[in-house]
Amino acid sequence: MKTENNKKYDLEDRLIEFAALVIKIAENLKNSRAGNHIAGQLVRSGTSPSLNYGEAQSA
């Protein structure tokens, strides 16, 4: 059974893995004006949860 402390780190690890996956997906989008715009939005929205979680843990 996981302790509360292990769950916290598990979420952080999963958020980092999710961010890495989002970046890989964004890199595979078409290199066009629309593709670049969508990729930028996707990277910003896909990586922010891990950063927000880290900030909340240190607050």
MMTF fields as JSON, N, C-alpha, C and O atoms, coordinates in Angstrom:
{
  "mmtfVersion": "1.0.0",
  "mmtfProducer": "UNKNOWN",
  "numBonds": 235,
  "numAtoms": 236,
  "numGroups": 59,
  "numChains": 1,
  "numModels": 1,
  "chainsPerModel": [1],
  "groupsPerChain": [59],
  "chainIdList": ["A"],
  "bondAtomList": [4, 2, 8, 6, 12, 10, 16, 14, 20, 18, 24, 22, 28, 26, 32, 30, 36, 34, 40, 38, 44, 42, 48, 46, 52, 50, 56, 54, 60, 58, 64, 62, 68, 66, 72, 70, 76, 74, 80, 78, 84, 82, 88, 86, 92, 90, 96, 94, 100, 98, 104, 102, 108, 106, 112, 110, 116, 114, 120, 118, 124, 122, 128, 126, 132, 130, 136, 134, 140, 138, 144, 142, 148, 146, 152, 150, 156, 154, 160, 158, 164, 162, 168, 166, 172, 170, 176, 174, 180, 178, 184, 182, 188, 186, 192, 190, 196, 194, 200, 198, 204, 202, 208, 206, 212, 210, 216, 214, 220, 218, 224, 222, 228, 226, 232, 230],
  "bondOrderList": [1, 1, 1, 1, 1, 1, 1, 1, 1, 1, 1, 1, 1, 1, 1, 1, 1, 1, 1, 1, 1, 1, 1, 1, 1, 1, 1, 1, 1, 1, 1, 1, 1, 1, 1, 1, 1, 1, 1, 1, 1, 1, 1, 1, 1, 1, 1, 1, 1, 1, 1, 1, 1, 1, 1, 1, 1, 1],
  "groupList": [{"groupName": "MET", "atomNameList": ["N", "CA", "C", "O"], "elementList": ["N", "C", "C", "O"], "formalChargeList": [0, 0, 0, 0], "bondAtomList": [1, 0, 2, 1, 3, 2], "bondOrderList": [1, 1, 2], "singleLetterCode": "M", "chemCompType": "L-PEPTIDE LINKING"}, {"groupName": "LYS", "atomNameList": ["N", "CA", "C", "O"], "elementList": ["N", "C", "C", "O"], "formalChargeList": [0, 0, 0, 0], "bondAtomList": [1, 0, 2, 1, 3, 2], "bondOrderList": [1, 1, 2], "singleLetterCode": "K", "chemCompType": "L-PEPTIDE LINKING"}, {"groupName": "THR", "atomNameList": ["N", "CA", "C", "O"], "elementList": ["N", "C", "C", "O"], "formalChargeList": [0, 0, 0, 0], "bondAtomList": [1, 0, 2, 1, 3, 2], "bondOrderList": [1, 1, 2], "singleLetterCode": "T", "chemCompType": "L-PEPTIDE LINKING"}, {"groupName": "GLU", "atomNameList": ["N", "CA", "C", "O"], "elementList": ["N", "C", "C", "O"], "formalChargeList": [0, 0, 0, 0], "bondAtomList": [1, 0, 2, 1, 3, 2], "bondOrderList": [1, 1, 2], "singleLetterCode": "E", "chemCompType": "L-PEPTIDE LINKING"}, {"groupName": "ASN", "atomNameList": ["N", "CA", "C", "O"], "elementList": ["N", "C", "C", "O"], "formalChargeList": [0, 0, 0, 0], "bondAtomList": [1, 0, 2, 1, 3, 2], "bondOrderList": [1, 1, 2], "singleLetterCode": "N", "chemCompType": "L-PEPTIDE LINKING"}, {"groupName": "TYR", "atomNameList": ["N", "CA", "C", "O"], "elementList": ["N", "C", "C", "O"], "formalChargeList": [0, 0, 0, 0], "bondAtomList": [1, 0, 2, 1, 3, 2], "bondOrderList": [1, 1, 2], "singleLetterCode": "Y", "chemCompType": "L-PEPTIDE LINKING"}, {"groupName": "ASP", "atomNameList": ["N", "CA", "C", "O"], "elementList": ["N", "C", "C", "O"], "formalChargeList": [0, 0, 0, 0], "bondAtomList": [1, 0, 2, 1, 3, 2], "bondOrderList": [1, 1, 2], "singleLetterCode": "D", "chemCompType": "L-PEPTIDE LINKING"}, {"groupName": "LEU", "atomNameList": ["N", "CA", "C", "O"], "elementList": ["N", "C", "C", "O"], "formalChargeList": [0, 0, 0, 0], "bondAtomList": [1, 0, 2, 1, 3, 2], "bondOrderList": [1, 1, 2], "singleLetterCode": "L", "chemCompType": "L-PEPTIDE LINKING"}, {"groupName": "ARG", "atomNameList": ["N", "CA", "C", "O"], "elementList": ["N", "C", "C", "O"], "formalChargeList": [0, 0, 0, 0], "bondAtomList": [1, 0, 2, 1, 3, 2], "bondOrderList": [1, 1, 2], "singleLetterCode": "R", "chemCompType": "L-PEPTIDE LINKING"}, {"groupName": "ILE", "atomNameList": ["N", "CA", "C", "O"], "elementList": ["N", "C", "C", "O"], "formalChargeList": [0, 0, 0, 0], "bondAtomList": [1, 0, 2, 1, 3, 2], "bondOrderList": [1, 1, 2], "singleLetterCode": "I", "chemCompType": "L-PEPTIDE LINKING"}, {"groupName": "PHE", "atomNameList": ["N", "CA", "C", "O"], "elementList": ["N", "C", "C", "O"], "formalChargeList": [0, 0, 0, 0], "bondAtomList": [1, 0, 2, 1, 3, 2], "bondOrderList": [1, 1, 2], "singleLetterCode": "F", "chemCompType": "L-PEPTIDE LINKING"}, {"groupName": "ALA", "atomNameList": ["N", "CA", "C", "O"], "elementList": ["N", "C", "C", "O"], "formalChargeList": [0, 0, 0, 0], "bondAtomList": [1, 0, 2, 1, 3, 2], "bondOrderList": [1, 1, 2], "singleLetterCode": "A", "chemCompType": "L-PEPTIDE LINKING"}, {"groupName": "VAL", "atomNameList": ["N", "CA", "C", "O"], "elementList": ["N", "C", "C", "O"], "formalChargeList": [0, 0, 0, 0], "bondAtomList": [1, 0, 2, 1, 3, 2], "bondOrderList": [1, 1, 2], "singleLetterCode": "V", "chemCompType": "L-PEPTIDE LINKING"}, {"groupName": "SER", "atomNameList": ["N", "CA", "C", "O"], "elementList": ["N", "C", "C", "O"], "formalChargeList": [0, 0, 0, 0], "bondAtomList": [1, 0, 2, 1, 3, 2], "bondOrderList": [1, 1, 2], "singleLetterCode": "S", "chemCompType": "L-PEPTIDE LINKING"}, {"groupName": "GLY", "atomNameList": ["N", "CA", "C", "O"], "elementList": ["N", "C", "C", "O"], "formalChargeList": [0, 0, 0, 0], "bondAtomList": [1, 0, 2, 1, 3, 2], "bondOrderList": [1, 1, 2], "singleLetterCode": "G", "chemCompType": "PEPTIDE LINKING"}, {"groupName": "HIS", "atomNameList": ["N", "CA", "C", "O"], "elementList": ["N", "C", "C", "O"], "formalChargeList": [0, 0, 0, 0], "bondAtomList": [1, 0, 2, 1, 3, 2], "bondOrderList": [1, 1, 2], "singleLetterCode": "H", "chemCompType": "L-PEPTIDE LINKING"}, {"groupName": "GLN", "atomNameList": ["N", "CA", "C", "O"], "elementList": ["N", "C", "C", "O"], "formalChargeList": [0, 0, 0, 0], "bondAtomList": [1, 0, 2, 1, 3, 2], "bondOrderList": [1, 1, 2], "singleLetterCode": "Q", "chemCompType": "L-PEPTIDE LINKING"}, {"groupName": "PRO", "atomNameList": ["N", "CA", "C", "O"], "elementList": ["N", "C", "C", "O"], "formalChargeList": [0, 0, 0, 0], "bondAtomList": [1, 0, 2, 1, 3, 2], "bondOrderList": [1, 1, 2], "singleLetterCode": "P", "chemCompType": "L-PEPTIDE LINKING"}],
  "groupTypeList": [0, 1, 2, 3, 4, 4, 1, 1, 5, 6, 7, 3, 6, 8, 7, 9, 3, 10, 11, 11, 7, 12, 9, 1, 9, 11, 3, 4, 7, 1, 4, 13, 8, 11, 14, 4, 15, 9, 11, 14, 16, 7, 12, 8, 13, 14, 2, 13, 17, 13, 7, 4, 5, 14, 3, 11, 16, 13, 11],
  "groupIdList": [1, 2, 3, 4, 5, 6, 7, 8, 9, 10, 11, 12, 13, 14, 15, 16, 17, 18, 19, 20, 21, 22, 23, 24, 25, 26, 27, 28, 29, 30, 31, 32, 33, 34, 35, 36, 37, 38, 39, 40, 41, 42, 43, 44, 45, 46, 47, 48, 49, 50, 51, 52, 53, 54, 55, 56, 57, 58, 59],
  "secStructList": [7, 7, 7, 2, 2, 2, 2, 2, 2, 2, 2, 2, 2, 2, 2, 2, 2, 2, 2, 2, 2, 2, 2, 2, 2, 2, 2, 6, 1, 7, 1, 1, 2, 2, 2, 2, 2, 2, 2, 2, 2, 2, 2, 2, 2, 2, 2, 2, 2, 2, 2, 2, 2, 2, 2, 2, 2, 2, 7],
  "xCoordList": [0.837, 0.0, 0.886, 1.871, 0.528, 1.329, 1.026, -0.108, 2.052, 1.846, 1.478, 1.606, 1.026, 0.646, 1.832, 1.664, 3.008, 4.201, 4.525, 4.914, 4.37, 4.631, 3.644, 4.019, 2.387, 1.382, 1.752, 1.561, 2.277, 2.653, 3.724, 3.621, 4.738, 5.805, 5.328, 5.796, 4.414, 3.872, 3.163, 3.328, 2.384, 1.688, 2.693, 2.534, 3.701, 4.714, 5.409, 5.616, 5.765, 6.414, 5.49, 5.926, 4.223, 3.272, 3.054, 2.905, 3.035, 2.881, 4.09, 3.941, 5.272, 6.477, 6.466, 6.825, 6.06, 5.955, 4.921, 5.125, 3.802, 2.764, 3.313, 3.071, 4.044, 4.623, 5.58, 5.577, 6.389, 7.32, 6.564, 6.969, 5.476, 4.663, 4.025, 3.99, 3.527, 2.92, 3.946, 3.628, 5.161, 6.213, 6.522, 6.699, 6.585, 6.838, 5.726, 5.989, 4.485, 3.35, 3.424, 3.212, 3.724, 3.799, 4.898, 4.742, 5.994, 7.088, 6.69, 7.285, 5.696, 5.266, 4.188, 3.767, 3.73, 2.721, 3.345, 4.552, 2.5, 2.946, 3.631, 3.18, 4.717, 5.462, 4.812, 5.294, 3.719, 3.005, 2.642, 2.883, 2.07, 1.69, 0.691, 0.849, -0.326, -1.338, -0.738, -1.012, 0.069, 0.69, 1.596, 1.611, 2.352, 3.233, 2.432, 2.803, 1.327, 0.487, -0.118, -0.082, -0.664, -1.27, -0.209, -0.46, 0.962, 2.044, 2.431, 2.648, 2.52, 2.861, 1.819, 2.154, 0.555, -0.526, -0.508, -0.687, -0.292, -0.279, 0.859, 0.671, 2.023, 3.171, 2.924, 3.206, 2.401, 2.144, 1.114, 1.307, 0.014, -1.035, -0.666, -1.135, 0.151, 0.523, 1.64, 1.76, 2.459, 3.562, 3.243, 3.931, 2.221, 1.923, 1.456, 1.777, 0.72, 0.3, 1.464, 1.393, 2.528, 3.662, 4.345, 4.785, 4.436, 5.041, 4.158, 4.654, 2.857, 1.931, 1.943, 1.888, 2.013, 2.058, 3.321, 3.272, 4.442, 5.695, 5.64, 6.133, 5.044, 4.899, 3.995, 4.284, 2.914, 1.977, 2.623, 2.33, 3.493, 4.143, 5.149, 5.396, 5.726, 6.715, 6.09, 6.785, 4.803, 4.13, 3.778, 3.209],
  "yCoordList": [-1.173, 0.0, 1.241, 1.31, 2.218, 3.431, 4.374, 4.479, 5.044, 6.062, 7.372, 7.506, 8.329, 9.635, 10.306, 10.951, 10.162, 10.767, 10.166, 10.892, 8.858, 8.21, 8.663, 8.822, 8.875, 9.331, 10.703, 10.972, 11.569, 12.908, 12.83, 13.499, 12.025, 11.907, 11.181, 11.47, 10.257, 9.558, 10.547, 10.474, 11.462, 12.454, 13.36, 13.662, 13.784, 14.649, 13.929, 14.516, 12.682, 11.901, 11.727, 11.836, 11.46, 11.276, 12.571, 12.542, 13.702, 14.986, 15.296, 15.85, 14.945, 15.163, 14.264, 14.706, 13.014, 12.101, 12.598, 12.5, 13.136, 13.685, 14.867, 14.972, 15.746, 16.91, 16.465, 17.036, 15.462, 14.954, 14.366, 14.554, 13.661, 13.095, 14.195, 14.093, 15.235, 16.355, 17.017, 17.372, 17.184, 17.798, 16.929, 17.448, 15.618, 14.719, 14.817, 14.828, 14.888, 15.008, 16.325, 16.356, 17.413, 18.728, 18.774, 19.435, 18.086, 18.066, 17.357, 17.605, 16.481, 15.74, 16.449, 15.943, 17.61, 18.344, 18.951, 19.18, 19.201, 19.748, 21.102, 21.925, 21.319, 22.573, 23.61, 23.883, 24.173, 25.227, 26.299, 26.145, 27.37, 28.442, 27.922, 28.162, 27.219, 26.674, 25.595, 25.561, 24.726, 23.666, 24.209, 23.694, 25.248, 25.863, 26.534, 26.473, 27.176, 27.831, 26.791, 26.957, 25.734, 24.679, 24.002, 23.696, 23.768, 23.142, 24.008, 23.496, 25.311, 26.218, 26.196, 26.142, 26.239, 26.184, 24.856, 24.816, 23.78, 22.449, 22.305, 21.75, 22.799, 22.706, 23.542, 23.092, 24.753, 25.598, 24.968, 24.927, 24.477, 23.908, 22.526, 22.137, 21.789, 20.446, 20.396, 19.424, 21.438, 21.455, 22.253, 22.106, 23.087, 23.925, 23.149, 23.573, 22.04, 21.346, 20.897, 21.014, 20.388, 19.946, 21.13, 21.022, 22.252, 23.443, 24.01, 24.413, 24.038, 24.534, 23.638, 24.124, 22.343, 21.407, 21.631, 21.63, 21.821, 22.073, 23.353, 23.396, 24.396, 25.654, 25.478, 26.006, 24.747, 24.545, 23.752, 23.999, 22.81, 22.007, 22.816, 22.524, 23.835, 24.636, 25.832, 26.555, 26.049, 27.195, 26.893, 27.741],
  "zCoordList": [0.0, 0.0, 0.0, 0.734, -0.827, -0.927, 0.222, 0.689, 0.655, 1.679, 0.998, -0.219, 1.782, 1.236, 0.549, -0.486, 1.105, 0.527, -0.837, -1.752, -0.988, -2.273, -3.333, -4.495, -2.957, -3.913, -4.457, -5.643, -3.604, -4.031, -5.114, -6.141, -4.889, -5.871, -7.124, -8.225, -6.967, -8.119, -9.039, -10.256, -8.489, -9.303, -10.009, -11.192, -9.306, -9.915, -11.069, -12.131, -10.869, -11.926, -13.126, -14.273, -12.861, -13.955, -14.729, -15.95, -14.036, -14.717, -15.595, -16.684, -15.131, -15.931, -17.162, -18.254, -16.998, -18.139, -19.138, -20.349, -18.63, -19.499, -20.297, -21.499, -19.637, -20.316, -21.422, -22.513, -21.147, -22.158, -23.349, -24.496, -23.082, -24.154, -24.997, -26.224, -24.356, -25.076, -25.991, -27.126, -25.508, -26.321, -27.538, -28.641, -27.346, -28.476, -29.51, -30.712, -29.045, -29.965, -30.721, -31.933, -30.018, -30.652, -31.71, -32.736, -31.471, -32.445, -33.736, -34.785, -33.67, -34.852, -35.653, -36.694, -35.193, -35.948, -37.199, -37.266, -38.176, -39.447, -39.249, -38.453, -39.976, -39.881, -40.797, -41.896, -40.322, -41.034, -40.021, -38.824, -40.504, -39.581, -38.549, -37.352, -39.008, -38.092, -37.194, -35.994, -37.767, -36.98, -35.896, -34.778, -36.221, -35.227, -34.118, -32.946, -34.499, -33.49, -32.541, -31.322, -33.106, -32.285, -31.426, -30.26, -31.986, -31.218, -30.028, -28.93, -30.238, -29.143, -28.039, -26.856, -28.434, -27.456, -26.706, -25.489, -27.439, -26.838, -25.834, -24.752, -26.188, -25.279, -24.027, -22.916, -24.199, -23.022, -22.093, -20.878, -22.672, -21.82, -21.289, -20.219, -22.005, -21.576, -20.553, -19.808, -20.513, -19.558, -18.301, -17.291, -18.342, -17.173, -15.941, -14.831, -16.062, -14.834, -13.955, -12.732, -14.559, -13.737, -13.061, -11.916, -13.757, -13.157, -12.05, -10.998, -12.288, -11.265, -10.035, -8.905, -10.251, -9.131, -8.302, -7.072, -8.978, -8.269, -7.455, -6.328, -8.019, -7.29, -6.077, -5.004, -6.243, -5.133, -4.003, -2.833, -4.333, -3.303, -2.492, -1.322, -3.123, -2.401, -1.692, -0.978, -1.877, -1.241, 0.203, 0.89]
}
